[in-house]
């Protein structure tokens, strides 16, 4: 059993038997950045759409990661959508930096790579179990919020994109953020094979998309903060709180042995 799995098991046991202790550990593990805390927000929804199968929903597909974007040279163009529920336990003005990240999972053809665009999507009423090419909301603006250059990226690397102003704006709004990945070249020519793969949360939560929010907020300093912990967050949370949780568990065991 690796370190992440061991810590995940410890967290699960503490959630069950010592919830107050676990809440304290989670809050104490918030990384100090610019005098505040860094909050990890896992993706809530993520799904691909494909013009070659316009009415098909890919919720059950996790092939090579499950999220795919670009052209595979067979007259089909793929995009994928992401959605995040943004935290409400600190103010938008306390956000210092927001970083989107994910592991570059796989590539259809390493000899054919290019620029991919990350667009803002104002419509948040789509669902990963029903979205398809026909009913997709599409980008809100023609210009992209960020770019992914697959030609210079390496498979297995953690890719990062700055999203601070966009996240701050959505925190002031409905508290949801939707994004769309699309290839810069969406031509259906057979020579266009700029098809890339990323991981869905169901495929690999550790590689899936997440937001890291660096804040000036002293989260937990005024008492416990209720933070929901969906299943997809456990692997990331294990890494996030491990340094704090393991010493705390050792102290608990030591105190028990002394009684």
Order of alpha helices (4+ residues) and beta strands (2+ residues): alpha-alpha-beta-beta-beta-beta-beta-beta-beta-beta-beta-alpha-beta-beta-beta-alpha
